Amino acid sequence: MGDLLIRDVDDGLIRTLKCKAEVNGTSLQHEAKNALRKGAPLTGQERGRILDELRDELGGFPKVATSGADLVRGMREEEG
């Protein structure tokens, strides 16, 4: 894993993260990583770009005989 140094972090934010770490029995680093992970979700465009890169790396995705909609429909019928 890589390292990330963030400068000039607001003192209040640091106190909040330290408090969360104490309450949750975790470290400041753990709480900061969780906050970054939750605060930086991928957009649809970013997900699409990642999929395009993966498709290029793999030489395409395999074709399937059943659509996703058909699979979901079948699952709902089984539950129903």
mmCIF file of the N, C-alpha and C atoms, coordinates in Angstrom:
data_MODEL
# 
_entry.id   MODEL 
# 
loop_
_atom_site.group_PDB 
_atom_site.id 
_atom_site.type_symbol 
_atom_site.label_atom_id 
_atom_site.label_alt_id 
_atom_site.label_comp_id 
_atom_site.label_asym_id 
_atom_site.label_entity_id 
_atom_site.label_seq_id 
_atom_site.pdbx_PDB_ins_code 
_atom_site.Cartn_x 
_atom_site.Cartn_y 
_atom_site.Cartn_z 
_atom_site.occupancy 
_atom_site.B_iso_or_equiv 
_atom_site.pdbx_formal_charge 
_atom_site.auth_seq_id 
_atom_site.auth_comp_id 
_atom_site.auth_asym_id 
_atom_site.auth_atom_id 
_atom_site.pdbx_PDB_model_num 
ATOM 1   N N  . MET A 1 1  ? 0.837   -1.183  0.000   1.00 0.00 ? 1  MET A N  1 
ATOM 2   C CA . MET A 1 1  ? 0.000   0.000   0.000   1.00 0.00 ? 1  MET A CA 1 
ATOM 3   C C  . MET A 1 1  ? 0.874   1.235   0.000   1.00 0.00 ? 1  MET A C  1 
ATOM 4   N N  . GLY A 1 2  ? 0.349   2.262   -0.608  1.00 0.00 ? 2  GLY A N  1 
ATOM 5   C CA . GLY A 1 2  ? 1.074   3.516   -0.656  1.00 0.00 ? 2  GLY A CA 1 
ATOM 6   C C  . GLY A 1 2  ? 0.813   4.375   0.568   1.00 0.00 ? 2  GLY A C  1 
ATOM 7   N N  . ASP A 1 3  ? 1.600   5.426   0.687   1.00 0.00 ? 3  ASP A N  1 
ATOM 8   C CA . ASP A 1 3  ? 1.441   6.388   1.769   1.00 0.00 ? 3  ASP A CA 1 
ATOM 9   C C  . ASP A 1 3  ? 0.877   7.681   1.213   1.00 0.00 ? 3  ASP A C  1 
ATOM 10  N N  . LEU A 1 4  ? 0.145   8.406   2.059   1.00 0.00 ? 4  LEU A N  1 
ATOM 11  C CA . LEU A 1 4  ? -0.454  9.674   1.673   1.00 0.00 ? 4  LEU A CA 1 
ATOM 12  C C  . LEU A 1 4  ? -0.231  10.659  2.803   1.00 0.00 ? 4  LEU A C  1 
ATOM 13  N N  . LEU A 1 5  ? 0.367   11.802  2.494   1.00 0.00 ? 5  LEU A N  1 
ATOM 14  C CA . LEU A 1 5  ? 0.590   12.850  3.483   1.00 0.00 ? 5  LEU A CA 1 
ATOM 15  C C  . LEU A 1 5  ? -0.339  14.005  3.144   1.00 0.00 ? 5  LEU A C  1 
ATOM 16  N N  . ILE A 1 6  ? -1.161  14.400  4.099   1.00 0.00 ? 6  ILE A N  1 
ATOM 17  C CA . ILE A 1 6  ? -2.078  15.516  3.891   1.00 0.00 ? 6  ILE A CA 1 
ATOM 18  C C  . ILE A 1 6  ? -1.675  16.632  4.846   1.00 0.00 ? 6  ILE A C  1 
ATOM 19  N N  . ARG A 1 7  ? -1.358  17.779  4.302   1.00 0.00 ? 7  ARG A N  1 
ATOM 20  C CA . ARG A 1 7  ? -0.918  18.917  5.109   1.00 0.00 ? 7  ARG A CA 1 
ATOM 21  C C  . ARG A 1 7  ? -2.084  19.846  5.416   1.00 0.00 ? 7  ARG A C  1 
ATOM 22  N N  . ASP A 1 8  ? -1.917  20.646  6.445   1.00 0.00 ? 8  ASP A N  1 
ATOM 23  C CA . ASP A 1 8  ? -2.862  21.706  6.823   1.00 0.00 ? 8  ASP A CA 1 
ATOM 24  C C  . ASP A 1 8  ? -4.275  21.174  7.082   1.00 0.00 ? 8  ASP A C  1 
ATOM 25  N N  . VAL A 1 9  ? -4.370  20.085  7.814   1.00 0.00 ? 9  VAL A N  1 
ATOM 26  C CA . VAL A 1 9  ? -5.670  19.534  8.189   1.00 0.00 ? 9  VAL A CA 1 
ATOM 27  C C  . VAL A 1 9  ? -6.204  20.333  9.373   1.00 0.00 ? 9  VAL A C  1 
ATOM 28  N N  . ASP A 1 10 ? -7.467  20.704  9.305   1.00 0.00 ? 10 ASP A N  1 
ATOM 29  C CA . ASP A 1 10 ? -8.107  21.488  10.354  1.00 0.00 ? 10 ASP A CA 1 
ATOM 30  C C  . ASP A 1 10 ? -7.998  20.771  11.705  1.00 0.00 ? 10 ASP A C  1 
ATOM 31  N N  . ASP A 1 11 ? -7.616  21.511  12.740  1.00 0.00 ? 11 ASP A N  1 
ATOM 32  C CA . ASP A 1 11 ? -7.454  20.918  14.069  1.00 0.00 ? 11 ASP A CA 1 
ATOM 33  C C  . ASP A 1 11 ? -8.751  20.285  14.574  1.00 0.00 ? 11 ASP A C  1 
ATOM 34  N N  . GLY A 1 12 ? -9.885  20.880  14.251  1.00 0.00 ? 12 GLY A N  1 
ATOM 35  C CA . GLY A 1 12 ? -11.163 20.328  14.667  1.00 0.00 ? 12 GLY A CA 1 
ATOM 36  C C  . GLY A 1 12 ? -11.429 18.976  14.040  1.00 0.00 ? 12 GLY A C  1 
ATOM 37  N N  . LEU A 1 13 ? -11.058 18.825  12.782  1.00 0.00 ? 13 LEU A N  1 
ATOM 38  C CA . LEU A 1 13 ? -11.231 17.549  12.099  1.00 0.00 ? 13 LEU A CA 1 
ATOM 39  C C  . LEU A 1 13 ? -10.346 16.479  12.734  1.00 0.00 ? 13 LEU A C  1 
ATOM 40  N N  . ILE A 1 14 ? -9.128  16.854  13.071  1.00 0.00 ? 14 ILE A N  1 
ATOM 41  C CA . ILE A 1 14 ? -8.220  15.901  13.722  1.00 0.00 ? 14 ILE A CA 1 
ATOM 42  C C  . ILE A 1 14 ? -8.791  15.471  15.071  1.00 0.00 ? 14 ILE A C  1 
ATOM 43  N N  . ARG A 1 15 ? -9.318  16.435  15.852  1.00 0.00 ? 15 ARG A N  1 
ATOM 44  C CA . ARG A 1 15 ? -9.936  16.090  17.137  1.00 0.00 ? 15 ARG A CA 1 
ATOM 45  C C  . ARG A 1 15 ? -11.121 15.144  16.943  1.00 0.00 ? 15 ARG A C  1 
ATOM 46  N N  . THR A 1 16 ? -11.934 15.429  15.926  1.00 0.00 ? 16 THR A N  1 
ATOM 47  C CA . THR A 1 16 ? -13.092 14.575  15.650  1.00 0.00 ? 16 THR A CA 1 
ATOM 48  C C  . THR A 1 16 ? -12.656 13.156  15.326  1.00 0.00 ? 16 THR A C  1 
ATOM 49  N N  . LEU A 1 17 ? -11.657 13.023  14.462  1.00 0.00 ? 17 LEU A N  1 
ATOM 50  C CA . LEU A 1 17 ? -11.171 11.692  14.087  1.00 0.00 ? 17 LEU A CA 1 
ATOM 51  C C  . LEU A 1 17 ? -10.548 10.965  15.276  1.00 0.00 ? 17 LEU A C  1 
ATOM 52  N N  . LYS A 1 18 ? -9.821  11.707  16.119  1.00 0.00 ? 18 LYS A N  1 
ATOM 53  C CA . LYS A 1 18 ? -9.231  11.096  17.314  1.00 0.00 ? 18 LYS A CA 1 
ATOM 54  C C  . LYS A 1 18 ? -10.324 10.620  18.262  1.00 0.00 ? 18 LYS A C  1 
ATOM 55  N N  . CYS A 1 19 ? -11.381 11.415  18.397  1.00 0.00 ? 19 CYS A N  1 
ATOM 56  C CA . CYS A 1 19 ? -12.496 11.036  19.258  1.00 0.00 ? 19 CYS A CA 1 
ATOM 57  C C  . CYS A 1 19 ? -13.179 9.777   18.725  1.00 0.00 ? 19 CYS A C  1 
ATOM 58  N N  . LYS A 1 20 ? -13.418 9.738   17.401  1.00 0.00 ? 20 LYS A N  1 
ATOM 59  C CA . LYS A 1 20 ? -14.018 8.553   16.792  1.00 0.00 ? 20 LYS A CA 1 
ATOM 60  C C  . LYS A 1 20 ? -13.139 7.325   17.029  1.00 0.00 ? 20 LYS A C  1 
ATOM 61  N N  . ALA A 1 21 ? -11.837 7.509   16.903  1.00 0.00 ? 21 ALA A N  1 
ATOM 62  C CA . ALA A 1 21 ? -10.910 6.391   17.105  1.00 0.00 ? 21 ALA A CA 1 
ATOM 63  C C  . ALA A 1 21 ? -10.999 5.877   18.545  1.00 0.00 ? 21 ALA A C  1 
ATOM 64  N N  . GLU A 1 22 ? -11.073 6.797   19.494  1.00 0.00 ? 22 GLU A N  1 
ATOM 65  C CA . GLU A 1 22 ? -11.153 6.389   20.897  1.00 0.00 ? 22 GLU A CA 1 
ATOM 66  C C  . GLU A 1 22 ? -12.471 5.657   21.176  1.00 0.00 ? 22 GLU A C  1 
ATOM 67  N N  . VAL A 1 23 ? -13.568 6.204   20.676  1.00 0.00 ? 23 VAL A N  1 
ATOM 68  C CA . VAL A 1 23 ? -14.880 5.591   20.891  1.00 0.00 ? 23 VAL A CA 1 
ATOM 69  C C  . VAL A 1 23 ? -14.961 4.211   20.237  1.00 0.00 ? 23 VAL A C  1 
ATOM 70  N N  . ASN A 1 24 ? -14.391 4.084   19.036  1.00 0.00 ? 24 ASN A N  1 
ATOM 71  C CA . ASN A 1 24 ? -14.467 2.834   18.279  1.00 0.00 ? 24 ASN A CA 1 
ATOM 72  C C  . ASN A 1 24 ? -13.347 1.854   18.597  1.00 0.00 ? 24 ASN A C  1 
ATOM 73  N N  . GLY A 1 25 ? -12.410 2.272   19.446  1.00 0.00 ? 25 GLY A N  1 
ATOM 74  C CA . GLY A 1 25 ? -11.292 1.394   19.784  1.00 0.00 ? 25 GLY A CA 1 
ATOM 75  C C  . GLY A 1 25 ? -10.356 1.149   18.613  1.00 0.00 ? 25 GLY A C  1 
ATOM 76  N N  . THR A 1 26 ? -10.222 2.157   17.753  1.00 0.00 ? 26 THR A N  1 
ATOM 77  C CA . THR A 1 26 ? -9.344  2.036   16.585  1.00 0.00 ? 26 THR A CA 1 
ATOM 78  C C  . THR A 1 26 ? -8.287  3.134   16.636  1.00 0.00 ? 26 THR A C  1 
ATOM 79  N N  . SER A 1 27 ? -7.507  3.221   15.583  1.00 0.00 ? 27 SER A N  1 
ATOM 80  C CA . SER A 1 27 ? -6.463  4.237   15.511  1.00 0.00 ? 27 SER A CA 1 
ATOM 81  C C  . SER A 1 27 ? -6.939  5.439   14.706  1.00 0.00 ? 27 SER A C  1 
ATOM 82  N N  . LEU A 1 28 ? -6.241  6.547   14.875  1.00 0.00 ? 28 LEU A N  1 
ATOM 83  C CA . LEU A 1 28 ? -6.511  7.737   14.074  1.00 0.00 ? 28 LEU A CA 1 
ATOM 84  C C  . LEU A 1 28 ? -6.340  7.419   12.594  1.00 0.00 ? 28 LEU A C  1 
ATOM 85  N N  . GLN A 1 29 ? -5.314  6.658   12.270  1.00 0.00 ? 29 GLN A N  1 
ATOM 86  C CA . GLN A 1 29 ? -5.067  6.273   10.879  1.00 0.00 ? 29 GLN A CA 1 
ATOM 87  C C  . GLN A 1 29 ? -6.258  5.493   10.317  1.00 0.00 ? 29 GLN A C  1 
ATOM 88  N N  . HIS A 1 30 ? -6.784  4.559   11.093  1.00 0.00 ? 30 HIS A N  1 
ATOM 89  C CA . HIS A 1 30 ? -7.927  3.764   10.650  1.00 0.00 ? 30 HIS A CA 1 
ATOM 90  C C  . HIS A 1 30 ? -9.138  4.663   10.379  1.00 0.00 ? 30 HIS A C  1 
ATOM 91  N N  . GLU A 1 31 ? -9.425  5.574   11.276  1.00 0.00 ? 31 GLU A N  1 
ATOM 92  C CA . GLU A 1 31 ? -10.575 6.468   11.108  1.00 0.00 ? 31 GLU A CA 1 
ATOM 93  C C  . GLU A 1 31 ? -10.375 7.401   9.922   1.00 0.00 ? 31 GLU A C  1 
ATOM 94  N N  . ALA A 1 32 ? -9.155  7.879   9.712   1.00 0.00 ? 32 ALA A N  1 
ATOM 95  C CA . ALA A 1 32 ? -8.876  8.761   8.567   1.00 0.00 ? 32 ALA A CA 1 
ATOM 96  C C  . ALA A 1 32 ? -9.056  7.998   7.253   1.00 0.00 ? 32 ALA A C  1 
ATOM 97  N N  . LYS A 1 33 ? -8.571  6.749   7.199   1.00 0.00 ? 33 LYS A N  1 
ATOM 98  C CA . LYS A 1 33 ? -8.745  5.952   5.984   1.00 0.00 ? 33 LYS A CA 1 
ATOM 99  C C  . LYS A 1 33 ? -10.222 5.684   5.714   1.00 0.00 ? 33 LYS A C  1 
ATOM 100 N N  . ASN A 1 34 ? -10.986 5.382   6.763   1.00 0.00 ? 34 ASN A N  1 
ATOM 101 C CA . ASN A 1 34 ? -12.421 5.167   6.578   1.00 0.00 ? 34 ASN A CA 1 
ATOM 102 C C  . ASN A 1 34 ? -13.108 6.423   6.061   1.00 0.00 ? 34 ASN A C  1 
ATOM 103 N N  . ALA A 1 35 ? -12.741 7.575   6.607   1.00 0.00 ? 35 ALA A N  1 
ATOM 104 C CA . ALA A 1 35 ? -13.344 8.831   6.170   1.00 0.00 ? 35 ALA A CA 1 
ATOM 105 C C  . ALA A 1 35 ? -13.016 9.110   4.708   1.00 0.00 ? 35 ALA A C  1 
ATOM 106 N N  . LEU A 1 36 ? -11.796 8.850   4.298   1.00 0.00 ? 36 LEU A N  1 
ATOM 107 C CA . LEU A 1 36 ? -11.411 9.045   2.896   1.00 0.00 ? 36 LEU A CA 1 
ATOM 108 C C  . LEU A 1 36 ? -12.160 8.082   1.990   1.00 0.00 ? 36 LEU A C  1 
ATOM 109 N N  . ARG A 1 37 ? -12.262 6.830   2.422   1.00 0.00 ? 37 ARG A N  1 
ATOM 110 C CA . ARG A 1 37 ? -12.937 5.814   1.615   1.00 0.00 ? 37 ARG A CA 1 
ATOM 111 C C  . ARG A 1 37 ? -14.410 6.178   1.423   1.00 0.00 ? 37 ARG A C  1 
ATOM 112 N N  . LYS A 1 38 ? -15.073 6.594   2.494   1.00 0.00 ? 38 LYS A N  1 
ATOM 113 C CA . LYS A 1 38 ? -16.494 6.941   2.422   1.00 0.00 ? 38 LYS A CA 1 
ATOM 114 C C  . LYS A 1 38 ? -16.723 8.244   1.670   1.00 0.00 ? 38 LYS A C  1 
ATOM 115 N N  . GLY A 1 39 ? -15.773 9.141   1.734   1.00 0.00 ? 39 GLY A N  1 
ATOM 116 C CA . GLY A 1 39 ? -15.933 10.450  1.119   1.00 0.00 ? 39 GLY A CA 1 
ATOM 117 C C  . GLY A 1 39 ? -15.480 10.527  -0.323  1.00 0.00 ? 39 GLY A C  1 
ATOM 118 N N  . ALA A 1 40 ? -14.988 9.418   -0.859  1.00 0.00 ? 40 ALA A N  1 
ATOM 119 C CA . ALA A 1 40 ? -14.468 9.448   -2.227  1.00 0.00 ? 40 ALA A CA 1 
ATOM 120 C C  . ALA A 1 40 ? -15.036 8.319   -3.072  1.00 0.00 ? 40 ALA A C  1 
ATOM 121 N N  . PRO A 1 41 ? -16.364 8.201   -3.147  1.00 0.00 ? 41 PRO A N  1 
ATOM 122 C CA . PRO A 1 41 ? -16.929 7.138   -3.993  1.00 0.00 ? 41 PRO A CA 1 
ATOM 123 C C  . PRO A 1 41 ? -16.697 7.445   -5.467  1.00 0.00 ? 41 PRO A C  1 
ATOM 124 N N  . LEU A 1 42 ? -16.625 6.414   -6.268  1.00 0.00 ? 42 LEU A N  1 
ATOM 125 C CA . LEU A 1 42 ? -16.424 6.584   -7.702  1.00 0.00 ? 42 LEU A CA 1 
ATOM 126 C C  . LEU A 1 42 ? -17.713 7.047   -8.365  1.00 0.00 ? 42 LEU A C  1 
ATOM 127 N N  . THR A 1 43 ? -17.590 7.931   -9.337  1.00 0.00 ? 43 THR A N  1 
ATOM 128 C CA . THR A 1 43 ? -18.741 8.331   -10.147 1.00 0.00 ? 43 THR A CA 1 
ATOM 129 C C  . THR A 1 43 ? -18.989 7.248   -11.196 1.00 0.00 ? 43 THR A C  1 
ATOM 130 N N  . GLY A 1 44 ? -20.140 7.309   -11.842 1.00 0.00 ? 44 GLY A N  1 
ATOM 131 C CA . GLY A 1 44 ? -20.437 6.357   -12.907 1.00 0.00 ? 44 GLY A CA 1 
ATOM 132 C C  . GLY A 1 44 ? -19.411 6.428   -14.019 1.00 0.00 ? 44 GLY A C  1 
ATOM 133 N N  . GLN A 1 45 ? -18.987 7.648   -14.350 1.00 0.00 ? 45 GLN A N  1 
ATOM 134 C CA . GLN A 1 45 ? -17.989 7.824   -15.409 1.00 0.00 ? 45 GLN A CA 1 
ATOM 135 C C  . GLN A 1 45 ? -16.653 7.191   -15.007 1.00 0.00 ? 45 GLN A C  1 
ATOM 136 N N  . GLU A 1 46 ? -16.272 7.361   -13.749 1.00 0.00 ? 46 GLU A N  1 
ATOM 137 C CA . GLU A 1 46 ? -15.010 6.769   -13.280 1.00 0.00 ? 46 GLU A CA 1 
ATOM 138 C C  . GLU A 1 46 ? -15.093 5.246   -13.278 1.00 0.00 ? 46 GLU A C  1 
ATOM 139 N N  . ARG A 1 47 ? -16.229 4.694   -12.841 1.00 0.00 ? 47 ARG A N  1 
ATOM 140 C CA . ARG A 1 47 ? -16.408 3.240   -12.878 1.00 0.00 ? 47 ARG A CA 1 
ATOM 141 C C  . ARG A 1 47 ? -16.322 2.722   -14.304 1.00 0.00 ? 47 ARG A C  1 
ATOM 142 N N  . GLY A 1 48 ? -16.953 3.449   -15.231 1.00 0.00 ? 48 GLY A N  1 
ATOM 143 C CA . GLY A 1 48 ? -16.911 3.054   -16.636 1.00 0.00 ? 48 GLY A CA 1 
ATOM 144 C C  . GLY A 1 48 ? -15.494 3.031   -17.175 1.00 0.00 ? 48 GLY A C  1 
ATOM 145 N N  . ARG A 1 49 ? -14.714 4.024   -16.794 1.00 0.00 ? 49 ARG A N  1 
ATOM 146 C CA . ARG A 1 49 ? -13.324 4.088   -17.261 1.00 0.00 ? 49 ARG A CA 1 
ATOM 147 C C  . ARG A 1 49 ? -12.504 2.916   -16.727 1.00 0.00 ? 49 ARG A C  1 
ATOM 148 N N  . ILE A 1 50 ? -12.727 2.574   -15.453 1.00 0.00 ? 50 ILE A N  1 
ATOM 149 C CA . ILE A 1 50 ? -12.025 1.430   -14.865 1.00 0.00 ? 50 ILE A CA 1 
ATOM 150 C C  . ILE A 1 50 ? -12.416 0.151   -15.585 1.00 0.00 ? 50 ILE A C  1 
ATOM 151 N N  . LEU A 1 51 ? -13.708 -0.017  -15.867 1.00 0.00 ? 51 LEU A N  1 
ATOM 152 C CA . LEU A 1 51 ? -14.158 -1.202  -16.604 1.00 0.00 ? 51 LEU A CA 1 
ATOM 153 C C  . LEU A 1 51 ? -13.564 -1.253  -18.008 1.00 0.00 ? 51 LEU A C  1 
ATOM 154 N N  . ASP A 1 52 ? -13.486 -0.103  -18.666 1.00 0.00 ? 52 ASP A N  1 
ATOM 155 C CA . ASP A 1 52 ? -12.875 -0.059  -19.997 1.00 0.00 ? 52 ASP A CA 1 
ATOM 156 C C  . ASP A 1 52 ? -11.417 -0.504  -19.945 1.00 0.00 ? 52 ASP A C  1 
ATOM 157 N N  . GLU A 1 53 ? -10.688 -0.020  -18.939 1.00 0.00 ? 53 GLU A N  1 
ATOM 158 C CA . GLU A 1 53 ? -9.279  -0.400  -18.796 1.00 0.00 ? 53 GLU A CA 1 
ATOM 159 C C  . GLU A 1 53 ? -9.152  -1.902  -18.511 1.00 0.00 ? 53 GLU A C  1 
ATOM 160 N N  . LEU A 1 54 ? -10.035 -2.423  -17.659 1.00 0.00 ? 54 LEU A N  1 
ATOM 161 C CA . LEU A 1 54 ? -10.008 -3.845  -17.346 1.00 0.00 ? 54 LEU A CA 1 
ATOM 162 C C  . LEU A 1 54 ? -10.347 -4.671  -18.577 1.00 0.00 ? 54 LEU A C  1 
ATOM 163 N N  . ARG A 1 55 ? -11.334 -4.226  -19.338 1.00 0.00 ? 55 ARG A N  1 
ATOM 164 C CA . ARG A 1 55 ? -11.718 -4.929  -20.572 1.00 0.00 ? 55 ARG A CA 1 
ATOM 165 C C  . ARG A 1 55 ? -10.528 -4.970  -21.533 1.00 0.00 ? 55 ARG A C  1 
ATOM 166 N N  . ASP A 1 56 ? -9.811  -3.850  -21.660 1.00 0.00 ? 56 ASP A N  1 
ATOM 167 C CA . ASP A 1 56 ? -8.649  -3.803  -22.540 1.00 0.00 ? 56 ASP A CA 1 
ATOM 168 C C  . ASP A 1 56 ? -7.549  -4.755  -22.062 1.00 0.00 ? 56 ASP A C  1 
ATOM 169 N N  . GLU A 1 57 ? -7.325  -4.787  -20.743 1.00 0.00 ? 57 GLU A N  1 
ATOM 170 C CA . GLU A 1 57 ? -6.300  -5.665  -20.177 1.00 0.00 ? 57 GLU A CA 1 
ATOM 171 C C  . GLU A 1 57 ? -6.627  -7.136  -20.420 1.00 0.00 ? 57 GLU A C  1 
ATOM 172 N N  . LEU A 1 58 ? -7.912  -7.484  -20.278 1.00 0.00 ? 58 LEU A N  1 
ATOM 173 C CA . LEU A 1 58 ? -8.331  -8.883  -20.398 1.00 0.00 ? 58 LEU A CA 1 
ATOM 174 C C  . LEU A 1 58 ? -8.646  -9.294  -21.825 1.00 0.00 ? 58 LEU A C  1 
ATOM 175 N N  . GLY A 1 59 ? -8.648  -8.341  -22.727 1.00 0.00 ? 59 GLY A N  1 
ATOM 176 C CA . GLY A 1 59 ? -9.001  -8.654  -24.102 1.00 0.00 ? 59 GLY A CA 1 
ATOM 177 C C  . GLY A 1 59 ? -10.497 -8.841  -24.278 1.00 0.00 ? 59 GLY A C  1 
ATOM 178 N N  . GLY A 1 60 ? -11.284 -8.201  -23.452 1.00 0.00 ? 60 GLY A N  1 
ATOM 179 C CA . GLY A 1 60 ? -12.738 -8.282  -23.526 1.00 0.00 ? 60 GLY A CA 1 
ATOM 180 C C  . GLY A 1 60 ? -13.309 -9.126  -22.398 1.00 0.00 ? 60 GLY A C  1 
ATOM 181 N N  . PHE A 1 61 ? -14.609 -9.041  -22.247 1.00 0.00 ? 61 PHE A N  1 
ATOM 182 C CA . PHE A 1 61 ? -15.310 -9.832  -21.241 1.00 0.00 ? 61 PHE A CA 1 
ATOM 183 C C  . PHE A 1 61 ? -16.020 -10.983 -21.937 1.00 0.00 ? 61 PHE A C  1 
ATOM 184 N N  . PRO A 1 62 ? -16.120 -12.119 -21.267 1.00 0.00 ? 62 PRO A N  1 
ATOM 185 C CA . PRO A 1 62 ? -16.805 -13.249 -21.900 1.00 0.00 ? 62 PRO A CA 1 
ATOM 186 C C  . PRO A 1 62 ? -18.296 -12.961 -22.081 1.00 0.00 ? 62 PRO A C  1 
ATOM 187 N N  . LYS A 1 63 ? -18.861 -13.500 -23.125 1.00 0.00 ? 63 LYS A N  1 
ATOM 188 C CA . LYS A 1 63 ? -20.293 -13.356 -23.383 1.00 0.00 ? 63 LYS A CA 1 
ATOM 189 C C  . LYS A 1 63 ? -21.047 -14.367 -22.520 1.00 0.00 ? 63 LYS A C  1 
ATOM 190 N N  . VAL A 1 64 ? -22.196 -13.961 -22.031 1.00 0.00 ? 64 VAL A N  1 
ATOM 191 C CA . VAL A 1 64 ? -23.026 -14.862 -21.240 1.00 0.00 ? 64 VAL A CA 1 
ATOM 192 C C  . VAL A 1 64 ? -24.370 -15.028 -21.938 1.00 0.00 ? 64 VAL A C  1 
ATOM 193 N N  . ALA A 1 65 ? -24.973 -16.184 -21.745 1.00 0.00 ? 65 ALA A N  1 
ATOM 194 C CA . ALA A 1 65 ? -26.231 -16.484 -22.425 1.00 0.00 ? 65 ALA A CA 1 
ATOM 195 C C  . ALA A 1 65 ? -27.426 -15.850 -21.723 1.00 0.00 ? 65 ALA A C  1 
ATOM 196 N N  . THR A 1 66 ? -27.291 -15.532 -20.433 1.00 0.00 ? 66 THR A N  1 
ATOM 197 C CA . THR A 1 66 ? -28.405 -14.996 -19.659 1.00 0.00 ? 66 THR A CA 1 
ATOM 198 C C  . THR A 1 66 ? -28.117 -13.549 -19.284 1.00 0.00 ? 66 THR A C  1 
ATOM 199 N N  . SER A 1 67 ? -29.104 -12.691 -19.462 1.00 0.00 ? 67 SER A N  1 
ATOM 200 C CA . SER A 1 67 ? -28.922 -11.286 -19.109 1.00 0.00 ? 67 SER A CA 1 
ATOM 201 C C  . SER A 1 67 ? -29.048 -11.102 -17.603 1.00 0.00 ? 67 SER A C  1 
ATOM 202 N N  . GLY A 1 68 ? -28.524 -10.006 -17.108 1.00 0.00 ? 68 GLY A N  1 
ATOM 203 C CA . GLY A 1 68 ? -28.641 -9.691  -15.691 1.00 0.00 ? 68 GLY A CA 1 
ATOM 204 C C  . GLY A 1 68 ? -30.090 -9.548  -15.264 1.00 0.00 ? 68 GLY A C  1 
ATOM 205 N N  . ALA A 1 69 ? -30.898 -8.944  -16.137 1.00 0.00 ? 69 ALA A N  1 
ATOM 206 C CA . ALA A 1 69 ? -32.325 -8.775  -15.826 1.00 0.00 ? 69 ALA A CA 1 
ATOM 207 C C  . ALA A 1 69 ? -32.999 -10.129 -15.669 1.00 0.00 ? 69 ALA A C  1 
ATOM 208 N N  . ASP A 1 70 ? -32.645 -11.089 -16.526 1.00 0.00 ? 70 ASP A N  1 
ATOM 209 C CA . ASP A 1 70 ? -33.224 -12.428 -16.421 1.00 0.00 ? 70 ASP A CA 1 
ATOM 210 C C  . ASP A 1 70 ? -32.808 -13.117 -15.120 1.00 0.00 ? 70 ASP A C  1 
ATOM 211 N N  . LEU A 1 71 ? -31.563 -12.913 -14.716 1.00 0.00 ? 71 LEU A N  1 
ATOM 212 C CA . LEU A 1 71 ? -31.091 -13.509 -13.467 1.00 0.00 ? 71 LEU A CA 1 
ATOM 213 C C  . LEU A 1 71 ? -31.854 -12.942 -12.271 1.00 0.00 ? 71 LEU A C  1 
ATOM 214 N N  . VAL A 1 72 ? -32.020 -11.618 -12.245 1.00 0.00 ? 72 VAL A N  1 
ATOM 215 C CA . VAL A 1 72 ? -32.746 -10.980 -11.146 1.00 0.00 ? 72 VAL A CA 1 
ATOM 216 C C  . VAL A 1 72 ? -34.197 -11.444 -11.135 1.00 0.00 ? 72 VAL A C  1 
ATOM 217 N N  . ARG A 1 73 ? -34.813 -11.496 -12.302 1.00 0.00 ? 73 ARG A N  1 
ATOM 218 C CA . ARG A 1 73 ? -36.194 -11.946 -12.408 1.00 0.00 ? 73 ARG A CA 1 
ATOM 219 C C  . ARG A 1 73 ? -36.333 -13.375 -11.852 1.00 0.00 ? 73 ARG A C  1 
ATOM 220 N N  . GLY A 1 74 ? -35.405 -14.244 -12.208 1.00 0.00 ? 74 GLY A N  1 
ATOM 221 C CA . GLY A 1 74 ? -35.429 -15.617 -11.716 1.00 0.00 ? 74 GLY A CA 1 
ATOM 222 C C  . GLY A 1 74 ? -35.266 -15.688 -10.204 1.00 0.00 ? 74 GLY A C  1 
ATOM 223 N N  . MET A 1 75 ? -34.379 -14.859 -9.643  1.00 0.00 ? 75 MET A N  1 
ATOM 224 C CA . MET A 1 75 ? -34.180 -14.835 -8.211  1.00 0.00 ? 75 MET A CA 1 
ATOM 225 C C  . MET A 1 75 ? -35.446 -14.375 -7.500  1.00 0.00 ? 75 MET A C  1 
ATOM 226 N N  . ARG A 1 76 ? -36.091 -13.368 -8.050  1.00 0.00 ? 76 ARG A N  1 
ATOM 227 C CA . ARG A 1 76 ? -37.332 -12.865 -7.436  1.00 0.00 ? 76 ARG A CA 1 
ATOM 228 C C  . ARG A 1 76 ? -38.434 -13.913 -7.488  1.00 0.00 ? 76 ARG A C  1 
ATOM 229 N N  . GLU A 1 77 ? -38.488 -14.649 -8.571  1.00 0.00 ? 77 GLU A N  1 
ATOM 230 C CA . GLU A 1 77 ? -39.510 -15.701 -8.696  1.00 0.00 ? 77 GLU A CA 1 
ATOM 231 C C  . GLU A 1 77 ? -39.260 -16.815 -7.679  1.00 0.00 ? 77 GLU A C  1 
ATOM 232 N N  . GLU A 1 78 ? -37.982 -17.132 -7.435  1.00 0.00 ? 78 GLU A N  1 
ATOM 233 C CA . GLU A 1 78 ? -37.647 -18.162 -6.456  1.00 0.00 ? 78 GLU A CA 1 
ATOM 234 C C  . GLU A 1 78 ? -38.036 -17.732 -5.047  1.00 0.00 ? 78 GLU A C  1 
ATOM 235 N N  . GLU A 1 79 ? -37.864 -16.430 -4.751  1.00 0.00 ? 79 GLU A N  1 
ATOM 236 C CA . GLU A 1 79 ? -38.196 -15.904 -3.423  1.00 0.00 ? 79 GLU A CA 1 
ATOM 237 C C  . GLU A 1 79 ? -39.705 -15.839 -3.221  1.00 0.00 ? 79 GLU A C  1 
ATOM 238 N N  . GLY A 1 80 ? -40.430 -15.598 -4.332  1.00 0.00 ? 80 GLY A N  1 
ATOM 239 C CA . GLY A 1 80 ? -41.782 -15.224 -4.289  1.00 0.00 ? 80 GLY A CA 1 
ATOM 240 C C  . GLY A 1 80 ? -42.875 -16.076 -4.026  1.00 0.00 ? 80 GLY A C  1 
# 
